[in-house]
Amino acid sequence: MSSIPQNAHNENDISSFVANFMKDFQVGRLLFQCNAGKEKIPVMDIFR
């Protein structure tokens, strides 16, 4: 597992890192299993 890059100067780098983390650790699937996906606002949008 890598850490947050220290030289991330723009939002795209950080956003990309977060998206990769969420994909690698299947955060969306885990949230759905916890019934977090049944709200009106998509829970993945909140976490991003």
PDB file of N, H, CA, C and O in Angstrom:
ATOM      1  N   MET A   1       0.852  -1.170   0.000  1.00  0.00           N
ATOM      2  CA  MET A   1       0.000   0.000   0.000  1.00  0.00           C
ATOM      3  C   MET A   1       0.894   1.228   0.000  1.00  0.00           C
ATOM      4  O   MET A   1       1.871   1.297   0.745  1.00  0.00           O
ATOM      5  N   SER A   2       0.557   2.182  -0.830  1.00  0.00           N
ATOM      6  H   SER A   2      -0.237   2.126  -1.435  1.00  0.00           H
ATOM      7  CA  SER A   2       1.338   3.404  -0.896  1.00  0.00           C
ATOM      8  C   SER A   2       0.722   4.477  -0.030  1.00  0.00           C
ATOM      9  O   SER A   2      -0.445   4.400   0.354  1.00  0.00           O
ATOM     10  N   SER A   3       1.515   5.463   0.266  1.00  0.00           N
ATOM     11  H   SER A   3       2.463   5.526  -0.045  1.00  0.00           H
ATOM     12  CA  SER A   3       1.014   6.584   1.053  1.00  0.00           C
ATOM     13  C   SER A   3       0.629   7.726   0.128  1.00  0.00           C
ATOM     14  O   SER A   3       0.897   7.684  -1.073  1.00  0.00           O
ATOM     15  N   ILE A   4       0.000   8.743   0.696  1.00  0.00           N
ATOM     16  H   ILE A   4      -0.218   8.777   1.671  1.00  0.00           H
ATOM     17  CA  ILE A   4      -0.391   9.904  -0.105  1.00  0.00           C
ATOM     18  C   ILE A   4       0.871  10.590  -0.597  1.00  0.00           C
ATOM     19  O   ILE A   4       1.773  10.878   0.190  1.00  0.00           O
ATOM     20  N   PRO A   5       0.939  10.851  -1.891  1.00  0.00           N
ATOM     21  CA  PRO A   5       2.144  11.490  -2.426  1.00  0.00           C
ATOM     22  C   PRO A   5       2.346  12.864  -1.821  1.00  0.00           C
ATOM     23  O   PRO A   5       1.409  13.657  -1.729  1.00  0.00           O
ATOM     24  N   GLN A   6       3.580  13.143  -1.409  1.00  0.00           N
ATOM     25  H   GLN A   6       4.341  12.499  -1.484  1.00  0.00           H
ATOM     26  CA  GLN A   6       3.905  14.424  -0.805  1.00  0.00           C
ATOM     27  C   GLN A   6       3.948  15.548  -1.822  1.00  0.00           C
ATOM     28  O   GLN A   6       3.796  16.715  -1.460  1.00  0.00           O
ATOM     29  N   ASN A   7       4.150  15.220  -3.076  1.00  0.00           N
ATOM     30  H   ASN A   7       4.274  14.272  -3.370  1.00  0.00           H
ATOM     31  CA  ASN A   7       4.270  16.246  -4.103  1.00  0.00           C
ATOM     32  C   ASN A   7       2.967  16.442  -4.889  1.00  0.00           C
ATOM     33  O   ASN A   7       2.987  16.952  -6.010  1.00  0.00           O
ATOM     34  N   ALA A   8       1.856  16.041  -4.308  1.00  0.00           N
ATOM     35  H   ALA A   8       1.840  15.627  -3.398  1.00  0.00           H
ATOM     36  CA  ALA A   8       0.565  16.215  -4.984  1.00  0.00           C
ATOM     37  C   ALA A   8       0.154  17.678  -4.874  1.00  0.00           C
ATOM     38  O   ALA A   8      -0.307  18.126  -3.825  1.00  0.00           O
ATOM     39  N   HIS A   9       0.323  18.410  -5.956  1.00  0.00           N
ATOM     40  H   HIS A   9       0.698  18.046  -6.809  1.00  0.00           H
ATOM     41  CA  HIS A   9       0.078  19.843  -5.916  1.00  0.00           C
ATOM     42  C   HIS A   9      -1.285  20.230  -6.442  1.00  0.00           C
ATOM     43  O   HIS A   9      -1.741  21.349  -6.209  1.00  0.00           O
ATOM     44  N   ASN A  10      -1.933  19.344  -7.132  1.00  0.00           N
ATOM     45  H   ASN A  10      -1.563  18.435  -7.321  1.00  0.00           H
ATOM     46  CA  ASN A  10      -3.241  19.724  -7.646  1.00  0.00           C
ATOM     47  C   ASN A  10      -4.300  18.714  -7.221  1.00  0.00           C
ATOM     48  O   ASN A  10      -3.994  17.607  -6.777  1.00  0.00           O
ATOM     49  N   GLU A  11      -5.532  19.121  -7.368  1.00  0.00           N
ATOM     50  H   GLU A  11      -5.781  20.020  -7.729  1.00  0.00           H
ATOM     51  CA  GLU A  11      -6.650  18.287  -6.923  1.00  0.00           C
ATOM     52  C   GLU A  11      -6.779  17.008  -7.736  1.00  0.00           C
ATOM     53  O   GLU A  11      -7.270  16.003  -7.222  1.00  0.00           O
ATOM     54  N   ASN A  12      -6.352  17.023  -8.986  1.00  0.00           N
ATOM     55  H   ASN A  12      -5.954  17.840  -9.403  1.00  0.00           H
ATOM     56  CA  ASN A  12      -6.457  15.828  -9.819  1.00  0.00           C
ATOM     57  C   ASN A  12      -5.595  14.699  -9.280  1.00  0.00           C
ATOM     58  O   ASN A  12      -6.012  13.541  -9.306  1.00  0.00           O
ATOM     59  N   ASP A  13      -4.396  15.015  -8.790  1.00  0.00           N
ATOM     60  H   ASP A  13      -4.057  15.956  -8.769  1.00  0.00           H
ATOM     61  CA  ASP A  13      -3.527  13.989  -8.226  1.00  0.00           C
ATOM     62  C   ASP A  13      -4.156  13.366  -6.986  1.00  0.00           C
ATOM     63  O   ASP A  13      -4.160  12.145  -6.830  1.00  0.00           O
ATOM     64  N   ILE A  14      -4.682  14.206  -6.115  1.00  0.00           N
ATOM     65  H   ILE A  14      -4.678  15.197  -6.242  1.00  0.00           H
ATOM     66  CA  ILE A  14      -5.279  13.717  -4.883  1.00  0.00           C
ATOM     67  C   ILE A  14      -6.560  12.948  -5.197  1.00  0.00           C
ATOM     68  O   ILE A  14      -6.803  11.887  -4.622  1.00  0.00           O
ATOM     69  N   SER A  15      -7.375  13.475  -6.102  1.00  0.00           N
ATOM     70  H   SER A  15      -7.177  14.336  -6.569  1.00  0.00           H
ATOM     71  CA  SER A  15      -8.609  12.802  -6.487  1.00  0.00           C
ATOM     72  C   SER A  15      -8.318  11.434  -7.091  1.00  0.00           C
ATOM     73  O   SER A  15      -9.026  10.466  -6.811  1.00  0.00           O
ATOM     74  N   SER A  16      -7.297  11.352  -7.903  1.00  0.00           N
ATOM     75  H   SER A  16      -6.722  12.138  -8.130  1.00  0.00           H
ATOM     76  CA  SER A  16      -6.908  10.089  -8.516  1.00  0.00           C
ATOM     77  C   SER A  16      -6.451   9.095  -7.450  1.00  0.00           C
ATOM     78  O   SER A  16      -6.792   7.913  -7.506  1.00  0.00           O
ATOM     79  N   PHE A  17      -5.684   9.580  -6.487  1.00  0.00           N
ATOM     80  H   PHE A  17      -5.407  10.540  -6.442  1.00  0.00           H
ATOM     81  CA  PHE A  17      -5.208   8.717  -5.409  1.00  0.00           C
ATOM     82  C   PHE A  17      -6.389   8.159  -4.608  1.00  0.00           C
ATOM     83  O   PHE A  17      -6.429   6.968  -4.297  1.00  0.00           O
ATOM     84  N   VAL A  18      -7.350   9.031  -4.276  1.00  0.00           N
ATOM     85  H   VAL A  18      -7.317   9.998  -4.529  1.00  0.00           H
ATOM     86  CA  VAL A  18      -8.525   8.608  -3.497  1.00  0.00           C
ATOM     87  C   VAL A  18      -9.352   7.603  -4.297  1.00  0.00           C
ATOM     88  O   VAL A  18      -9.807   6.598  -3.750  1.00  0.00           O
ATOM     89  N   ALA A  19      -9.547   7.867  -5.575  1.00  0.00           N
ATOM     90  H   ALA A  19      -9.178   8.684  -6.019  1.00  0.00           H
ATOM     91  CA  ALA A  19     -10.321   6.953  -6.415  1.00  0.00           C
ATOM     92  C   ALA A  19      -9.650   5.584  -6.483  1.00  0.00           C
ATOM     93  O   ALA A  19     -10.330   4.561  -6.404  1.00  0.00           O
ATOM     94  N   ASN A  20      -8.335   5.550  -6.626  1.00  0.00           N
ATOM     95  H   ASN A  20      -7.782   6.381  -6.690  1.00  0.00           H
ATOM     96  CA  ASN A  20      -7.611   4.273  -6.667  1.00  0.00           C
ATOM     97  C   ASN A  20      -7.713   3.538  -5.335  1.00  0.00           C
ATOM     98  O   ASN A  20      -7.888   2.320  -5.303  1.00  0.00           O
ATOM     99  N   PHE A  21      -7.602   4.280  -4.240  1.00  0.00           N
ATOM    100  H   PHE A  21      -7.460   5.269  -4.265  1.00  0.00           H
ATOM    101  CA  PHE A  21      -7.728   3.676  -2.916  1.00  0.00           C
ATOM    102  C   PHE A  21      -9.097   3.031  -2.748  1.00  0.00           C
ATOM    103  O   PHE A  21      -9.207   1.894  -2.290  1.00  0.00           O
ATOM    104  N   MET A  22     -10.144   3.771  -3.125  1.00  0.00           N
ATOM    105  H   MET A  22     -10.055   4.695  -3.497  1.00  0.00           H
ATOM    106  CA  MET A  22     -11.503   3.270  -2.967  1.00  0.00           C
ATOM    107  C   MET A  22     -11.744   2.052  -3.843  1.00  0.00           C
ATOM    108  O   MET A  22     -12.475   1.141  -3.454  1.00  0.00           O
ATOM    109  N   LYS A  23     -11.139   2.029  -5.015  1.00  0.00           N
ATOM    110  H   LYS A  23     -10.545   2.769  -5.330  1.00  0.00           H
ATOM    111  CA  LYS A  23     -11.275   0.879  -5.909  1.00  0.00           C
ATOM    112  C   LYS A  23     -10.506  -0.319  -5.357  1.00  0.00           C
ATOM    113  O   LYS A  23     -11.032  -1.432  -5.325  1.00  0.00           O
ATOM    114  N   ASP A  24      -9.268  -0.097  -4.925  1.00  0.00           N
ATOM    115  H   ASP A  24      -8.841   0.807  -4.951  1.00  0.00           H
ATOM    116  CA  ASP A  24      -8.434  -1.192  -4.426  1.00  0.00           C
ATOM    117  C   ASP A  24      -9.040  -1.867  -3.196  1.00  0.00           C
ATOM    118  O   ASP A  24      -8.977  -3.088  -3.058  1.00  0.00           O
ATOM    119  N   PHE A  25      -9.618  -1.076  -2.317  1.00  0.00           N
ATOM    120  H   PHE A  25      -9.669  -0.084  -2.430  1.00  0.00           H
ATOM    121  CA  PHE A  25     -10.162  -1.611  -1.077  1.00  0.00           C
ATOM    122  C   PHE A  25     -11.665  -1.838  -1.144  1.00  0.00           C
ATOM    123  O   PHE A  25     -12.293  -2.137  -0.128  1.00  0.00           O
ATOM    124  N   GLN A  26     -12.247  -1.700  -2.334  1.00  0.00           N
ATOM    125  H   GLN A  26     -11.737  -1.457  -3.159  1.00  0.00           H
ATOM    126  CA  GLN A  26     -13.661  -1.985  -2.587  1.00  0.00           C
ATOM    127  C   GLN A  26     -14.574  -1.297  -1.570  1.00  0.00           C
ATOM    128  O   GLN A  26     -15.465  -1.914  -0.987  1.00  0.00           O
ATOM    129  N   VAL A  27     -14.325  -0.008  -1.378  1.00  0.00           N
ATOM    130  H   VAL A  27     -13.601   0.494  -1.852  1.00  0.00           H
ATOM    131  CA  VAL A  27     -15.082   0.769  -0.406  1.00  0.00           C
ATOM    132  C   VAL A  27     -16.566   0.790  -0.771  1.00  0.00           C
ATOM    133  O   VAL A  27     -17.415   0.676   0.113  1.00  0.00           O
ATOM    134  N   GLY A  28     -16.889   0.931  -2.043  1.00  0.00           N
ATOM    135  H   GLY A  28     -16.199   1.024  -2.761  1.00  0.00           H
ATOM    136  CA  GLY A  28     -18.286   0.958  -2.463  1.00  0.00           C
ATOM    137  C   GLY A  28     -19.020  -0.321  -2.106  1.00  0.00           C
ATOM    138  O   GLY A  28     -20.158  -0.273  -1.640  1.00  0.00           O
ATOM    139  N   ARG A  29     -18.389  -1.449  -2.316  1.00  0.00           N
ATOM    140  H   ARG A  29     -17.464  -1.487  -2.695  1.00  0.00           H
ATOM    141  CA  ARG A  29     -19.008  -2.742  -1.987  1.00  0.00           C
ATOM    142  C   ARG A  29     -19.229  -2.863  -0.486  1.00  0.00           C
ATOM    143  O   ARG A  29     -20.277  -3.335  -0.045  1.00  0.00           O
ATOM    144  N   LEU A  30     -18.252  -2.440   0.293  1.00  0.00           N
ATOM    145  H   LEU A  30     -17.401  -2.056  -0.066  1.00  0.00           H
ATOM    146  CA  LEU A  30     -18.386  -2.503   1.745  1.00  0.00           C
ATOM    147  C   LEU A  30     -19.505  -1.601   2.247  1.00  0.00           C
ATOM    148  O   LEU A  30     -20.269  -1.982   3.135  1.00  0.00           O
ATOM    149  N   LEU A  31     -19.598  -0.405   1.677  1.00  0.00           N
ATOM    150  H   LEU A  31     -18.978  -0.095   0.956  1.00  0.00           H
ATOM    151  CA  LEU A  31     -20.671   0.514   2.072  1.00  0.00           C
ATOM    152  C   LEU A  31     -22.032  -0.060   1.699  1.00  0.00           C
ATOM    153  O   LEU A  31     -22.988   0.068   2.465  1.00  0.00           O
ATOM    154  N   PHE A  32     -22.130  -0.688   0.539  1.00  0.00           N
ATOM    155  H   PHE A  32     -21.354  -0.792  -0.083  1.00  0.00           H
ATOM    156  CA  PHE A  32     -23.391  -1.288   0.114  1.00  0.00           C
ATOM    157  C   PHE A  32     -23.791  -2.424   1.056  1.00  0.00           C
ATOM    158  O   PHE A  32     -24.967  -2.581   1.386  1.00  0.00           O
ATOM    159  N   GLN A  33     -22.810  -3.211   1.484  1.00  0.00           N
ATOM    160  H   GLN A  33     -21.855  -3.084   1.216  1.00  0.00           H
ATOM    161  CA  GLN A  33     -23.091  -4.307   2.405  1.00  0.00           C
ATOM    162  C   GLN A  33     -23.572  -3.792   3.761  1.00  0.00           C
ATOM    163  O   GLN A  33     -24.275  -4.495   4.485  1.00  0.00           O
ATOM    164  N   CYS A  34     -23.190  -2.568   4.096  1.00  0.00           N
ATOM    165  H   CYS A  34     -22.618  -1.996   3.508  1.00  0.00           H
ATOM    166  CA  CYS A  34     -23.622  -1.955   5.359  1.00  0.00           C
ATOM    167  C   CYS A  34     -24.920  -1.173   5.183  1.00  0.00           C
ATOM    168  O   CYS A  34     -25.323  -0.421   6.070  1.00  0.00           O
ATOM    169  N   ASN A  35     -25.573  -1.352   4.035  1.00  0.00           N
ATOM    170  H   ASN A  35     -25.246  -1.963   3.314  1.00  0.00           H
ATOM    171  CA  ASN A  35     -26.820  -0.670   3.696  1.00  0.00           C
ATOM    172  C   ASN A  35     -26.666   0.840   3.579  1.00  0.00           C
ATOM    173  O   ASN A  35     -27.645   1.574   3.710  1.00  0.00           O
ATOM    174  N   ALA A  36     -25.464   1.301   3.337  1.00  0.00           N
ATOM    175  H   ALA A  36     -24.669   0.704   3.230  1.00  0.00           H
ATOM    176  CA  ALA A  36     -25.242   2.732   3.152  1.00  0.00           C
ATOM    177  C   ALA A  36     -25.676   3.168   1.762  1.00  0.00           C
ATOM    178  O   ALA A  36     -25.841   4.365   1.524  1.00  0.00           O
ATOM    179  N   GLY A  37     -25.863   2.242   0.849  1.00  0.00           N
ATOM    180  H   GLY A  37     -25.729   1.270   1.043  1.00  0.00           H
ATOM    181  CA  GLY A  37     -26.218   2.571  -0.520  1.00  0.00           C
ATOM    182  C   GLY A  37     -27.705   2.787  -0.754  1.00  0.00           C
ATOM    183  O   GLY A  37     -28.121   2.959  -1.899  1.00  0.00           O
ATOM    184  N   LYS A  38     -28.503   2.782   0.277  1.00  0.00           N
ATOM    185  H   LYS A  38     -28.165   2.642   1.208  1.00  0.00           H
ATOM    186  CA  LYS A  38     -29.943   2.907   0.098  1.00  0.00           C
ATOM    187  C   LYS A  38     -30.458   4.318   0.363  1.00  0.00           C
ATOM    188  O   LYS A  38     -31.669   4.532   0.408  1.00  0.00           O
ATOM    189  N   GLU A  39     -29.575   5.262   0.535  1.00  0.00           N
ATOM    190  H   GLU A  39     -28.591   5.088   0.499  1.00  0.00           H
ATOM    191  CA  GLU A  39     -29.971   6.645   0.771  1.00  0.00           C
ATOM    192  C   GLU A  39     -30.246   7.335  -0.549  1.00  0.00           C
ATOM    193  O   GLU A  39     -29.887   6.817  -1.607  1.00  0.00           O
ATOM    194  N   LYS A  40     -30.884   8.507  -0.501  1.00  0.00           N
ATOM    195  H   LYS A  40     -31.175   8.928   0.358  1.00  0.00           H
ATOM    196  CA  LYS A  40     -31.196   9.259  -1.716  1.00  0.00           C
ATOM    197  C   LYS A  40     -29.946   9.838  -2.357  1.00  0.00           C
ATOM    198  O   LYS A  40     -29.868   9.930  -3.583  1.00  0.00           O
ATOM    199  N   ILE A  41     -28.965  10.231  -1.549  1.00  0.00           N
ATOM    200  H   ILE A  41     -29.029  10.157  -0.553  1.00  0.00           H
ATOM    201  CA  ILE A  41     -27.714  10.775  -2.062  1.00  0.00           C
ATOM    202  C   ILE A  41     -26.724   9.621  -2.182  1.00  0.00           C
ATOM    203  O   ILE A  41     -26.528   8.879  -1.220  1.00  0.00           O
ATOM    204  N   PRO A  42     -26.101   9.459  -3.341  1.00  0.00           N
ATOM    205  CA  PRO A  42     -25.137   8.356  -3.484  1.00  0.00           C
ATOM    206  C   PRO A  42     -24.005   8.468  -2.470  1.00  0.00           C
ATOM    207  O   PRO A  42     -23.316   9.486  -2.404  1.00  0.00           O
ATOM    208  N   VAL A  43     -23.821   7.427  -1.691  1.00  0.00           N
ATOM    209  H   VAL A  43     -24.381   6.600  -1.744  1.00  0.00           H
ATOM    210  CA  VAL A  43     -22.838   7.452  -0.615  1.00  0.00           C
ATOM    211  C   VAL A  43     -21.412   7.601  -1.149  1.00  0.00           C
ATOM    212  O   VAL A  43     -20.559   8.172  -0.469  1.00  0.00           O
ATOM    213  N   MET A  44     -21.148   7.105  -2.334  1.00  0.00           N
ATOM    214  H   MET A  44     -21.841   6.641  -2.886  1.00  0.00           H
ATOM    215  CA  MET A  44     -19.806   7.245  -2.905  1.00  0.00           C
ATOM    216  C   MET A  44     -19.485   8.703  -3.209  1.00  0.00           C
ATOM    217  O   MET A  44     -18.329   9.113  -3.111  1.00  0.00           O
ATOM    218  N   ASP A  45     -20.491   9.491  -3.577  1.00  0.00           N
ATOM    219  H   ASP A  45     -21.431   9.159  -3.657  1.00  0.00           H
ATOM    220  CA  ASP A  45     -20.273  10.912  -3.800  1.00  0.00           C
ATOM    221  C   ASP A  45     -19.875  11.614  -2.514  1.00  0.00           C
ATOM    222  O   ASP A  45     -19.037  12.515  -2.523  1.00  0.00           O
ATOM    223  N   ILE A  46     -20.469  11.204  -1.423  1.00  0.00           N
ATOM    224  H   ILE A  46     -21.150  10.472  -1.415  1.00  0.00           H
ATOM    225  CA  ILE A  46     -20.135  11.811  -0.135  1.00  0.00           C
ATOM    226  C   ILE A  46     -18.710  11.449   0.264  1.00  0.00           C
ATOM    227  O   ILE A  46     -17.964  12.311   0.727  1.00  0.00           O
ATOM    228  N   PHE A  47     -18.329  10.210   0.094  1.00  0.00           N
ATOM    229  H   PHE A  47     -18.935   9.510  -0.283  1.00  0.00           H
ATOM    230  CA  PHE A  47     -16.992   9.786   0.470  1.00  0.00           C
ATOM    231  C   PHE A  47     -15.918  10.400  -0.413  1.00  0.00           C
ATOM    232  O   PHE A  47     -14.821  10.695   0.062  1.00  0.00           O
ATOM    233  N   ARG A  48     -16.217  10.595  -1.681  1.00  0.00           N
ATOM    234  H   ARG A  48     -17.108  10.355  -2.066  1.00  0.00           H
ATOM    235  CA  ARG A  48     -15.230  11.213  -2.573  1.00  0.00           C
ATOM    236  C   ARG A  48     -15.038  12.661  -2.193  1.00  0.00           C
ATOM    237  O   ARG A  48     -14.246  13.364  -2.821  1.00  0.00           O
TER     238      ARG A  48
END
